[in-house]
Structure formats: structure tokens, C-alpha cells
Amino acid sequence: ASLLLLSQSKEDYSNVDALFVIEAMVDLDDSAGIDAVSSFLEVISSAPDHSWHEFKTVSLAARIVPTGESTSSASQILGSLFCDASSFDAADLKVVVHHIQQAKLEDAVDSNFFDKVEGLSASVRRKMAAAIEGKQCHGAKHDSKNLYTANGRVYVPNGSPLITLDDVKMLVSLELDQTTAITKLILKNLPSVSASNDDSLTGRVLHHAISRSAAALNDFFSSSTKSEGVSSALTADLDSSSPEENPLFFSWNKDTASESFQVEVSVILDPLTEPTQRVAPLLLAIRDVLKLPLRLIIAPRHVVGNDVPLSSYYRFVVDPLASASNPPKARFENLPTNHLLTLRMDVPEPWDVQQAHGVQDADNLRCDARFGCGDEGYILARDNRAEGSVHIKPTKGLVELTQIDYNLKSLLLFGQCYDVSKNTPPNGLQLTLDRMSLDETEVAEISVEPDGSIGSQVNNIRPSSDHADTLVMKTAGYFQLRSNPGVWSLRIEEKSRGSEIYHLVDGKVSASGQVSPAKSSIERKSKTLVANDFTSPFRVLLVKRKKGFEKAKLYLDEADSTVVDKGSNETVHVFSLATGHAYERLLKIMMLSVTKRTSAPVKFWLFSNFLSPSFKSSATYMAEQIGCEVEFVTYKWPEWLRGQSEKQRIIWGYKILFLDVLFPLDVKKIIYVDADQVVRGDLTELWNLDLNGAPYGYTPFCDSREETLGYQFWRTGFWKSHLAGKPYHISALYVVDLERFRRELVGDKLRSIYQQMSADPNSLANLDQDLPNYAQHDVRIFSLPQKWLWCESWCSDETKAEAMTIDLCNNPEHKEAKISMAKRIISGDLFEESWEELDEMVRNYDDEFSQFELTKL
């Protein structure tokens, strides 16, 4: 049978990622086979060009192959037509098949048959009659009468032989990686097809060659000695094993296996690995919720090193009966009582999940020797410490249960943005996302019902997150925006230079980065996006330069930009982050000291991912009382950027890697202050400091305390050589010119250097500090005057009097708790209020907030 090309336009194979041949192998003597042909032709004739995969450009050709003996005249006619399918359109073939469906298969059919078929032109009738004259086509033999193949992969439908568009997409997806590699290899060695080629013969040859190559490789790998040996040995081992013969073998739901179950799960796991911990709860869901046949072999390694290979406990939250009144739960039992534990959520990338309630500190879960491990014991222990009591109260009857609640705060919209004029990301392009409201009624809450449907509670309270903005990154044109279920409008920031240069167009981007604008693309100002599920798909946003802006720069040079003087009362923006109750306490004290000492209005931007809900509420109340503003910002670490596993290193990463996208675009400058600092000076002075053209300013490490100079590693070895005379700066306080930072694409530069260096686990030991210091040769640091950061570990006592900020950095010679260090260092005549006095003020605000909350109950 010949190939039927499906592209309705001239194919440029240089822009195609993968070529496929989809075959329908059907019994034309059977009515089910005729129905299968009809559904196949319906799919391939009605689907638009290149709709077979969401992100990659796929070209398909089709072939229909008879599997029976072709005993009836109707099946012989169709078989002959399909032998010459390349001469006809799929739509015309569909008309013929539909006509035969209406007739009886045993009816005599001859060359005059086509005169009776309505919907065919006279020329097509003549051409079809000529095609079947004296032609005999031989089919293929197969155990199944009706099946489909995609580059050699066989798909036998269960029950009905009909095929759908989703079935074809599934087959394409399963073979896409291998076929893409083969397509790239073959096309690269055929320069004659690199240009636009409308020769249908060449197209059929290419589709045939690539599909047969893919099928041959599939056959080779599936039948290779090694693969066959491993597969057969594994199958034999699993089939012959039983719990009585092998205590490490387990089998469930064996009785449910039948022809209706096309999935059977067989797993071999090493119990002392983290992947096993992560997959074990999924296996429980497969066994207990999906009720699929499951076979498991435990295969522990023979030798285990001295280090304990596991340090975490995992639970997978899945509950088919969960609802708003019965939320899904992860339950941990029999945990060690003598360890300090930390609770973290491991969620899909599009989910922004944050803590909603918790009595205890999720970062520091520990048992009290007197009061046990639960929330009740924690409250008793806390109250006893506050009262200074050593009396051991009876613990009988205490419930040892710790409950921490999490909410899905928002869904993320990810995407890629490309400039079709240059086939590159327009890095630095400012984007905004705004809710499109059809009326004043909004969905305030949603819930997933047991049957999978989404229920909603509607009221007139509009969500606060109706607007988000961001920048396009250099890496793959990546952008990330926060949303909630609903309809949203994505556009270029209207007041930005980007809106002068670009407009939106339709099209797609292939996996190789090839941009393909739609042929009938309309210039748009916005793109409508719908967030209607919990697996937010990757979005593609294409922009095109306007006429007259073909060579325009996205960011004007500093000399060409307009400087707006906001006056001396400009708000000072301060960024900080913390995790754990102890550091949240320190963070409030830092906020209080900044507000007291700064002459201008202050607005705090606090990273919300790791903050407790109680802190967010009480800090907002305190800010209102002391006369400052507070807003919480968040960002999700992209999956393409190498991640960190330790929480402290994750926090360090958020502190430096996403400064260009973390804050609203109208925030032009930010000062970072560590949570464990107390500010003595006016931050307005630092805010107005000229950075001499640098995107950010850091304070160099002190070198005035001689007894710790030997611990300053940057004075010798690699760092001394790399810095080449430049100072090594401390990251506890820095000021960022966000306008310059974004204009010079510093965020992209830092992420690129991080991605390279983090491949070595021994590099970037102090991530937030090492990264900007290492990058000094590419991203200049302005060295702030030494007075802006004083730390007892590195700075002499004589320099303390002129210090603008006091940092509680760790001493390399000995350990000291932060609180005791703060009480000792931040006291005396140098301070208007001691640390203990500031702490007492914060406690009073917390007590006021607690009383305020009680009055609302």
C-alpha cells in the first residue's frame, strides 16, 4: 500500500522535528474493519497541519494495509484503492468507504461502482476506476485483525477497533524521542531537503525511510540478546516467584488480572534509596486505589557504606474520597523522638503550596522530654518557659499529635517567549498577566470532588492576585507568572519599551528552538490564557518586531533613558527572608529597628515560601502599628535550573538567583537585610548612595579582627588567584539597582554561572556569597563603605561605634546561639534600644495581635 501524505501545504522538512508513518492494518472483509478504516480516515483528514504534538513539529504520512484474504468484491476494490492511496485525497477515500459502509459487503462491486458514489468529482471517479483495473494488492498477516502502528510501535485497541485523534497523539508521543533523533540524523545527511521541498515523491521516500529505520531499531533493541536475556530472566523470576519461596517477593491484585486490564505493574526496588521512598506511596495508590495487578521484588544492595543512606521520610497524599470537608492527609507515625525534624512539601512544579496553619515550627520539629511530641505538649512547654517554671506538669492524657496544614495558594503559568524576527528569546521583555473578569462575581474557593470534578464556592470577594508581572529570561525564553483558575490576559507591559518594539503573533516553537509563526498570524496586543486544571501546560508566546523597530534595543542606554527624581521622601524598599520560628522572631526585630532608624517611608518585601502563617498575620499587624508597609513575594525554582536539596542552600539560592523577577517591575531599587541584623543607621543614606554604575553594592568582609584572619579563605589559594586583588564581600546586606540589574541582564548572567558551577557539588559552598563574588569579573560589585556592616567575628571592637548595621554572623572559632549572641552584642551605650528591649516591643505587638484575634472570634 502506498503512502498518503497528510500535509495540506508544501512541507519544509528543515523545520520538522520528526516524521511518522501511521498504518491502519484492517480486515476489509469485516464490517468492524471497514468502520476502523472510516475512523482512521476521519482522523487524518480532519486534523489540522502539525497538530500531532503540542511542542514539536511532526509530519505524518498514512498507509492502510489489508490483513484479511479480501474475498469480497468490496474489500478487493478498497484494497486496490489503498495500494494507490498517494494518488487521492484522504477526504475522497473517506467518501468511498462511507458509501461502502452503507451497502452490504457481499454486494457485487465493479468498476462502475464509483459512478454511484456521491460526493466525488467526475475526474476522481475516472481516476479511481482506472486505479483498480487489473490490480491486485497483497495484504499483511497478523494475529489481530484490526490494529495500528506508528513507526513500528503496535497499538491494538481494546474492544472497539476505532481510533481517535488522542490515540494517534499517544502513539506519536511514545515514539517521539527516538524518531526525532533518527529524523535529525537522516535529514542532516540529505542537504537536498534542507530547503523548502514540495516534491511529494521525496516526502513519501523520507517518511518511509525514517519510519522503517525507527521500526528496525525498535525490533533490534527488543530482540537483542542482552535485552532479551534480562527481560526473559526477569519475567521468569517474577512469574515463578511466590511469597513462600522468596520472602522479598510480593504480589497483589493477581486475581483482578484479565484481558480487560492492559496494565500490570512489576517493580524491583532497592529499599535503601531515596527513589524507593518516593515511589513506595505511589505503589500503594496503584495497589489500593487503582487496584492494578502489582508485583514487587525487594533487591537490597550487598554492601552499604558507613553513612546512613536515608535521612528522610516520604508520604504521598492521595485520597479518592477527599473533599473540602475531608481534606487529604499525609500521616507520619513511629518517627524517632530524639531527632530534630523538618517538614517539607514536594509538589508538582505548577503548584504554589504554602503553610496555612501550624502550632509548631515546621523547620524544627522536636519532642520535649517532659511534655512529649504533640502540639499540646509543645504549648505546655512553651508556656512553662515563658513563666520561668521548672515544675513538671502531668502529661497524662496529652494527645501526641502534630498537625500542620498546607494550602494551594496559586497555580503557576510557565512559558517560553521568542522573537520570531530573530529566532531568539527577547530577554528582559516585561510581561503582565491580568484577570479577565466578565462580571463582578468571582470564584473565591475551589475544591476537587471525589469523582474528579471541580466544585466552587462563589461570592463577591475578588481575589487579591488579579495582577502579576515578570521578565523573559534568556534561558529558553522562560517566564513564570502566578494565577488562579480563571481567564487571564497575557500582554507586554504597556508602559515599557517592549510595547513600543513588539506585538504578539501566533505560532509555535519546536524542541530544537525553531520558531514557526502561523501563516495567517494576526498582530495582537494580548493573548488569552485559561487556567482550568491543576497541570498547567507550558505556554508559548511569540512576539514580532514592529515596522521601524527591527534593530531597536529593548533597553535604552543609560544616557538615553529618562531619570525621574522622586524627591527625598521616596519609599525605601527592603527585602528579607527567613525560615523557622527563631529567625522569624529575629526578622521582626530587624523590621522594627529599620523602621525606627530610617527617616523615609519603608516597605518590606518578605519571601513568603518559608514563612509560617502566624508570622505573616502578626508581622502585618505589627507593620501597621509601627508605620511601615509589608508585602509578601514568592517564586518557584524552575525545574531547568539545577536545584538544591538542603533547605539552607535553597534559601541562599532564592536570595540571589531571582532578583530580576521576584519583585514587581515598578520597584526600581531594593536593599537586602539579613533577618538576624539590627540596624543602627538611616537606610535612606544607603538608598541614595551612588553605586557608580554597578548593578549592586556589597560590603567587603572586615579584616580588623586579627585573631580570625586565618579563617578568611579568600586570602589564599583559588579565591586569591580568582579575585585578582578584588575584595571578597559579605552577603548579609546589599543594595540592588533593579533598573540597571534588569537592563544589563544580570539575573541571566548569575543563573548561567550558577548552572555551570553547581554541577560540581563542592563549589559554591556559601552559595549566596560565593556566586556574586565569583562573578565580579562579569558583574561588577560596588564596595560599600565598611561602616554599613559590622560583625563581631571579623570586625574589631573599635569599629563598632560607627557601624550602621550589626550582623549576628557565626564565629568560626566557637558556636554561640543567635539569641544569646544578640543579647550580648546589641546592648550598651551604642544603642538607643538594646536587643532585649526591641524583643520586648515585638512581644508586646504579638500579644496585642493575639488579643485582637480573640476579639474577632
N, C-alpha and C positions, 0 to 999 in steps of 0.2 A: 504494500500500500504506500502511496506517495504522501509526501508531507504537505500539509496545508498551513501556510504562513498566516499568522493571526494579526500581524501589524497592519493597521489601516493606512499607514503612511510610509514614506521612504525611510528606511532604517539606517541610522548612523551607528554602526557597531562599535565605534570607538568610545561611545558613551554608554554602552551596555555592560552591566556587571556580570550577567550570567545568561546563557542560552539553554533553553529546555525544550525537550520533546515530550509532550504528554500523549500517551497512547491509550485508546479505549479498545480493549480486546473483548469482543462481544460475540454472542451466539445469535446470528441473524435469522436462524430458523425458529427462534423462540420469541414470544411477544415481550418477555422481560428484557431480552437483548435489544429489541427494537426500541423499547422505552429508554433503555440505557443510552443508546445512540442519540435519541432525541434530547435527553437531558444534557449529554456531553456537548452536542452542537449548540444547544441553548446557552450553555455557559460560555463557550469560546467565541460565540458570535455576538453576545450582548455585553461582555465585559469591555470597558474602555482600555485603550492602549496603556501598557505598563502599569496596570492596576494589580499586578500579581504579588507585589511586596510593598510594604509601607515605605521603606527607606532605600532599597536598592532597585535599580532599573533592570527589569527582567524581560527578555524577549522569548515568546513561546511559539512553537510550531506544534501542530496536532496531527495525529495519524489514527485512523480507525482500521483495526485488523480483525477479520472474522475468525472465530475459534471453532465453529461447528463445521459440518460437512457441506453446508449450503445446498440442501436438497430441494428447497422450494425455488420457484422462479423469482419470487420477490427477493429472497436472500442472494440469489445469483446476480440480479440486477444491482442491488446495493453493493455487493462485493466488487463488482466491476467498476462501479462509480467511485468507490473508495480507493481503488487502485490508481485512479487518475484524479484524486481529490485536489491536487495542486492546480488543476485547470478550472476549478469552480470556487465560488464563494461559499463560505460556511452557511450563509443565510439561504442560498439556493438549495444546498444539500438538506438543510433543515426542512424546507418546504416539501421535498420529495419524501423524506422519512415521515413527516406528518401525514402525508397523503396515504402512505402505506399503512400507518397506524390505524387509519380509518377503515381500511379494507381488510379482508381476510388474507392471511399469509399464504393460504393454499391456492388462492385465485391465480389463474394463469396471467403472467405478465410478460409482454414482449416489448419490442422497440416502440410500438405505437402507444405504449403506456404513458409516455411523457406528454402526449397530446392531451391527456385527460387531467394532467396536474395543473391546477390553477395557481397563479402567482409567479409563473416563470415566463420570461420573455421568449419570443419565437427563436431567437438565436441560441439561447441557452438550451431550449428543447432539442434543437438540431444537434448541438454540440454533445449533449448527453446521450442522444440516440447513437451518434457516431462512436462515442466512447465505449459503449458496451458491445458493439458489433464484433463478434468472434473473439472476445477477450475473456480469458479465464484467469482468475487470481486465486492463489493458494493462501489459505489462512495459516494460523498458528495453533499448535496443540497445547492445551493447558488443562490442569485438573479442574480449575474453576472456569465456569462458562463465561462469566462477566467480571472483568477486573480492569484496573487502570495502572499505568506505570508512569513514572516521572524520572527520566534519565536512569532507568534500570530499577528504581525502587517500586515494589509492587504494593498496590493497595486493593484489597478485596473488601468491598462494602459488606457490612453485617446486616442481613435482612434485605432491604430494598437495594437493587443494583444501581439506582440513580445516583448521580454525582452532582455536587453543588460547587459554587464558587469558593466557598470556605474549604472544601475538600482539596481543590486544586491549590489554593494558597498554602494549605498544610503540607502537601507534597513538595511544593517549591521550597518552603521553609526548611523541611527536613534535609533536603539535598543542597541547600544554598551554598554553604561554606565550601564544600568540595567542588561543586560546579563552578563557583566563582573563581577558584584557583585554576581550574582547567581552562576556563574561558580566557582568563588573563594570559595564561601561558600560550595558548594557541593563537589568539589574536595578536599577541606581541610578535610572533614569528611570521605573521602574514601581513606585511605592510600594505598590501593592496586593499585591505578592508579597513584601514585606519581612517580613510576619508569616507564621506557620505557615499553609500552604495545602494542603488535601487535595483540591482540585478537579483531577481527572485531566485534564480538558479544558485547563485553564490550564497544567498541566505539559506536555502534548503541544505546545501552542502555543509555550511558551517553548523547549522543546528544538528544535522545528522552526525557529523564528526564529533562534536562536543558531547552529545548525548550518549553516543556509543562509547566514547572514551570514559565518561563517568560511569556507565554501566559496567564496562570492563574492569575498572578499578574496584568498583563495589564487589564484583564477583571474585576478583583476585584476593581482596582483603578478607572476604567472608570465607573463602575456601583455602586460604594459606595454611600451611602445616602448623605454624605456631598458633594462629588464631583458632584453628580447628581443634588443636590439641588442648588448648586452655579451655575453650568453650565446651568441648565434649567431656573433658575431665570434670569441669565444674558442674555441668548438668548431671553427669553420672553421680557425682558426690552428693549433690542436693537431692536427686531422686532416690538414692539408696539410703540416705541418712534417715535416722529416726531418733527421737529423744532417748530411747532406751540404749541405742548403740553409740550415740555421740552426745555427751552432756552439753556440748557447746552448740548443738543444733536445735533450732526452734521452728515450729511451723504452726500457722494459724489459718483459719477460714478455708481449710483444704476442701471441705465439703461443699463450699459455695462455688468452686471452680466448675465451669461449664462452658459450653460453646458461646453462651451469651457474654461471658467475661473474656475480653480480648487483652486484659492486663493482668499479669501475675508478677508480683514484686519479689525478687530474690536479692539478698543483701549479704555482703561479707564485711564485717567491721572489726577494726582494732579498738578494743574498749578504752584504751588509754590515750585517746587523741581527742582534740577539740572538735574536729568534724563529726566524730561519733556522737559527742554530746549534743551537737546542733541538730543532727538528723534523727536522733532517738525519739524526740517528741513527735516528729513528722511520721515516723513509723507507727507510733501509737494511733495517730489520726488515720493512717491508712488501714490499720487493723480494726479499730473500734468505730470509726465514723464512716469511712468508705466501705468497710467490710470486704476489702480485696484480699485474695489469697496472698499470704506473706510467708516467705521462708528466710530465716536468718541464721548465719553461721558466725560465731564469735571467733576471731582469729587474733589472739594477743601476740605481740612480738615476743621473741625468745629472750631478748636482753633489754632491760630498762636501765637507763642511766641513773646517776646518783640524784639528779634533780627530779622532783615530783612533776610528772608530765602534765598534770591537770591542776588548775588553780581556780576554776570557775564551775558554776552550776547553771544549767540551762533548763528553761521550761518554755514550751511552745503553747501559745494561747490559741486554742481552737475549741469552740463550743457550738454545736449546731442548734442548741436551744437558747443561745444567748439573746438577750433583748435589753431594752432600756432599763427595765426593772430588774433584770438578772444579767448584769454585765459579765463578760468573760473574765476569767481569773487565771493567774499563774500561782500555783501553790508550792512553796518550798517547805519541806519537813525534814527533821533529823539533821539539821545543819550543825556544824561544830560550834560550841558555845564559847570557846577560848580564842576565837579569831575575830579580827576586825573585818567586816564585810562591806562591800559596796554594791548597790543595786543599779544596773544599767539596762536600758531598753535597746533591743536590737530589732529595728523595724525596717520595712521597705523604704527605699530611697525617697519616694514622693511624700512620705508621711512626716509631719512635724508633730511629734508626740512629746508632751511635757508633763511634769508632775502637777497634779491637781490638788492633792491632799496628802498629808503625811505628818504624823506626830513626831516621829524620829527622823534623824538625819540620814537620808538615803546614802550618803557618801561614807558615813561612819556608823554602821550598824554594829552594836556590840552589846553583850549581856552584862548586866550589873550583878556582882557577886551576891548582893543582898536581896535584890528585887527581881531577878530573873531577866528574861529576854523580850518580853512583850511591851506593847505601848503603855499598859497600866503600870508596869514596873518602871518603865522609863520616866513616867510622870512623877511617880513617888520618889525616885532617886533624884530627879531634878529639884523637886520641892524641898527635899531634905538638904541638898547642897545649898539652896537659896537661904534656908533658915539657919544653916550652920550646925544642924543637928547631927549627932552621931548615933542617935537612938535607932535601933533596928526595929522597924515596924513589922508586924506579922505579914507574911506574904501568902498565907493560906487563902486559897480562893482566887488568887490572881490568874487571869487568863493570859497565857504566854502566846499572844498573837500580835504580830506586827502587820499593820495594813498600810499600804501606800497605793494611792490611786493615780492613774495617768489618763490624760485626755488627748484625743487627736485634735490639736489646735487648728491646723490648717493643712491644705494639700499644696504641694509644690508643682508648679508648671515649669518643666525643663524644656530647653530647645536649643537649636542651632540657628545662627543668623549669618547669612552670606551676602556679599555684594556681588550680584550677577555680572556687573561691569568688569570686575577684576578677578572673580572666582576666588575671593579671599574673605575672611571674616572682617567686618568693619569694626575692629576692636576699639572699644571706647564709646561706641554708639549708645546713646541713652534711650532706654525703653521705659514705657509706663504701662501699667495694667490697671484698668478701672472697671468696676462692676457696671453692667448694662442693666438698669432697672426699668422694668416695664410698668410698674406701679409702685406705690409706697409700701406694699406688703412684701416682706422678705421671709425667707426660710431661716429661722433662728437656730433650730436644732434638727439634726437628722439622726436616724437610728437604722441599723440593719436588722431586719426581721429574720426569724429562723428560716424562712423559705428563700432568703437571699434578696428580697425586695427592700427598697429603701423607703422608710416611713419618715414623716416630717411633722414638726410642730411649728405652726405658723403664727407669728404675731407681728406687731408693728414696730418691733425694735430692729433698727437697721444695724448690721454688723459694723464694727469699727474698722475692719480691714477691707475697706472698699477701694483702696488705692495701694499700689506697690510700684516701685521703680528699681532699675538696676542698670548695669553696663554690660555690653557684649564683651566677653573675654576673647583673647587671642586663640586659646586652645579650642579648636573645632567650632569657634563662634558661639561658645556655650553661654547661655543665660539662664537665670533661675529667678522665679517670681512666686510669691505666696498668694494663694487664693483660697476660696471655699467653694462648695458646689454652687453652680450658677453659670450665668452667661457673662463673659468678660470681653472687654475691648482692649486689644494689644496695639500700641502705636508708638511711633517715635516721639520722644518728649518734644512737645510743641514749641517750647521756648529755647530749645537747644539748637546748636548749629547743625546738628544732624538732620533736623526737619527742613532746613534750607537746602541741604545737599541731596537727600534721599527721599524716595517714596517707596511704598510696599508694592510688590508684584507677586503673582502666583508662580508655583513651580515646585521642584523637588531637588534634593541633594543625594547623590549616590554615595555608597560606602567609601569610594575612593576620593570623595570630595568634589566630584564633578557636578557643577551646578547646571540644572536644566530648567530654565524658565518656561512656563507654559506658552504655547504658540499664540494663544488668544488672550494673553495676560492683560488685565486691566490695572491701571495705576490706582493704588488705593492709599488712603490716609490711615486706615486701621484694619485690623484683622480680628474677626470674631472667634473666640475660643469658648468651648463649652466644657466645664468641669462637671462630669456626670457620673464618674465612677472613682474607685479608690486605687486604680492603677494608671495614673496619669501618663498618657503616651508622650513620646518625645515629639516636640513640635518643631517644624521647620519654618523659618521666617526669612524670606528673600527680599532684599532691598535693591533698588536700582538708582543710579545717579541721575539727577535731573539734567536736562539740557543746559549747558553752560557751566556745569559743576564737575565735568569729567576728571579734572585734575585738582579739584579743591581739597584742602586739608580739613579733616574732621575737627581738629583742634587748631585754633589760630595760634601763631607765635605770641609769646608774652607781650612783645612790643605792639602787636596789632589788637590785643584784647582790651576791653573796656574795664577799667578799675572803678569799682563803686565804693565810696567812702561811707561806711555805715555809722561813723561817729564813735565817740568814746564809750557809749553805753551799749555797745554790741554785746549780745549774749555770748558767754564763754561756754563752749561745748566740751564736756568731759566724758571720756569713755573708760569703763572698767568692767571687770568680770570676776566672778568668784564662784566657789562651789563648797558646799558644806556649811553647817550652822556656825562654826567658829569663824570662818572667813566672811560669812555674811554679817556677823557682828562687827568685824573689823571694817567691812565695806561701809556700814552705816556711820561709823566713827570718821572714816575718811570723808564721806559726803558732808558730814556736819562741819568738819574742820575747813573744807574747801569753801563752803557757803559762808562761814563766819569770816574768813580771811579775804575773800575776793570781793572787790568793790563793784564789779559789774554783775548783771544777772547771770545765773548759772543754770545750765541744763545738763543733766546726766543722761548718758546713753549706756544702759546696762545690758550686757549679753544675757538673754533670758534662758538659754538652753539648759543651764545647770542650776539655776536659782530655784529655791523652794517657793511654793505658792504663798506660804506665810510671810516670807521676806518681801515678795512683790507687793502684797497688800500693805504691810506695815511700813515699808520704805516709801510707798506712795503717800501714805498718811503723813509720815514724818516730813517728806518734802514739802507738803502743803503748809505744815506748821513752821518750818524754818525759812520758807520763802525761796525755794528753788523748784525747778521742774525735773521730772524724771520720766524717761520713756524707755521701753524695753525693745531691743532689737534681736534678731535671730537670723541664722543662716545655716544651711545644711551642707556639710562637707561633700563635694561632688565625688562620685564613685570613680571618675577617671583620674583623680588626684590621689596619689598614694596616701593611704590612711595611716593612723597611729592606733595602737591598741591600749597603751597606758593612758589613763584619764588625764594625768598631769600634762602629758605631751599633746593630747588632743586640745586641751585648753591653751597651751602655748601656741599651737597652730592657729586657732581662732584669733589669737591676739595679734597676729602679724600677717596672715596669708590673705585675708579678705577685706582689708581696709577700704578698698575702692568700691565694694558692693554692699558693705554692711550698713551704711548709713544712707538716709535719703539724699538725693542728688543736690538738694538745696543747702546741705551742710557743707560749708566750704573749708572748715578747719576743725581739728579735734585735738584735744590733749588727753593722752592716756595717763592714768594714775593708778598704780597698783592698789589693791584693796587694803593692804597692810601698811599704808602710809598715813602720816598725819602731816597736814600742810600748815606751815607757819607763815608763808608769804602770800602775796596777792597774785593769783594766777593771771590776772589781767596783764601784768608785766610780761609774763611768758607768752600770752596770747598775741601781744603786739610786737613781740621780738622779731626782727628781720632775720630770716633764715638764709639770706644771701644766695637765693636761687636754688637751694636744696629742697627736696620734697619733704624731708623731715629732719628733726633735730633731736639728738640724744645726748645725755650727759656722759662724758668719759668716766671710767672707773677711777676712784680716788687712788692715790699712791702715797698718801701721807702717813699711813699707819705701817711702820716698818716691820712689825712682827708678823704681818700677813702677806708681805710682798712675795714670799716664796710660793704662795698658793696661786699667784696670778699666772696662769698657764700661758697666756698670750705673750709673755715676755720672752719665751724660748720656743725652739722647735718650729713646727709647721706654722703656727699662728704668727710668730715673729717674722718669718720669711714672707708669709702671705700679706700681712698688713703693710709691710714695707714702710714703716715709720708712722702709719696712721694709728690713731688711738683705738682701743677696744672699749666700746660703750656699754653701759648697763641699760637694761630694757624696762626698769621699774617705772620710768617716767619718760615720755617723749611727746613731741608736738608734731602734728602732720598737717602740711598744707595740702588738703584734699584736692583742690583745684589743680595744682601742679602734679600731684600724685597721679590723678586720673589722666591729665593731659600727656604726661610722659610715660603712661602705661606701666607705672612702677609695679602695680599688682601683678601684671602678667610676667614681668621680669623676675619678681620674687618667687612666684609659683613655679616658673621654669627652673630656676636654680634649686629650689626645694626638691622638685621632682627628680632632678639629676642626683643630688647629694643624698637624699633619703633612701636611695637604692642600697647604700651602704649603711647597715644598722648602727655602725659605730660612729657615724658622722652626726653632726648637729646635736651633740649631747645636751646643750641648752638651746633648744630649737628657736625660741622667740628672740634670743640674744645672738646666737651664733649666725643666724641667717642674715640679718641686716649688716652685721659686721663683716661677714664673708663677702657680701655683695657690694661693699664700699667702692670697688673699682668700677662697677657698673651703675650703682645708685649712690650718689654722694650723700653723706651724713653731715649735717651741720652740728658741730660740737657745742653744746650748751655750756654756759658758764658753770663752773664746778659747784657753785652755791645752790644750784637747783636740785641737787640730790645728795643728801648726807646719809651714810650708812656706817654704823659703828665698826663693822667688820673691816672696812677698808679706809675709812677716813679718821683722821686724828681728832682727839677731843678738842684741840684748839680751834678747829674749823667749824665746830658745831654751832657757834654763836651766829654765824652768817648764813646758816642753812635755811633754804626756803621750804624744803620738804624733808621729812625724816622717814627713812625706809627701814623696815624691820627685816633686813636680809639675813640669811643664815650665816653663822660664823663657821668657817672651815675648821677651826681648832676644837670646838666643842658644841654640843647641841643645847639649845635652850628653847623652851616653849614660847610661842609668839606672845601670849598674854603676859607672862612674867617679864619677858623682854620689854614689852610695851610699857608696863608699869614702871620699870626701872629706868628706861631711856627717856621716855616722854614725861618728864616731871622737873620741877625746879623753876628757877627764876627766868629761864629762857622761854618759858611757855606761858601764855595767858591763861590757858587751862591745861591741867595735866591730863594724861590719857585716862586716868580713873574718873576725873570729873567729866570728860567727854562721854565716857562709857555710861556714867550715871545719867547724863542727859538723854542718851539714846534709850536707856532702860525706861526712863520716865515717859518718853514718847511711845514706847511699846506698850506700857501699862495703859496710857491714855487710849491707844488704839484698841486694846482688848476691852476696855470699858465701853468704848464707842460701839464695838461689835456686839457686845452684850445688850446694849440698849435697842439694837435693831431686831433682836430675837423676839 
